[in-house]
């Protein structure tokens, strides 16, 4: 289930990034609330689109390889900071309460999901099957055991 969620999160963030890169004006006009954040700036939208593309790619990688958790953590960091910018703008009065209520689930929701998906490595659980250092240590231990026999 976690791999499915990582893949889904990755694909949605990649899709957002691709639209921001390929059609920034369409993104600006079609996504509710974006036009309330300031005037259209295609360069800025493409910059942010790059960040979404990288974050999404990190979660797509995590869906394929549990050892990609550091990349997923970096992607989750971007999503979290992005969401916190929206919170800060709301608290500072730069966003209306209605806009903030709309934005929070769409910005902090994926961020919290991303942090949760990257969490196994924080708790010390390690996927030893994909861990090269663990494989080498296991092989060395096997050789020492065979040498004693």
Secondary structure, 3 states (H helix, E strand, C coil): CHHHHHHHHHHHHHHHHHHHHHCHHHHHHHCCCHHHCCCCCHHHHHHHHHHHHHHHHHHHHHHHCHHHHHHHHHHHHHHHHHHHHHHHHHHCCCCCHHHHHHHHHHHHHHHHHHHHHHHHHCCCCCCCCCCHHHHHHHHHHHHHHHHHC
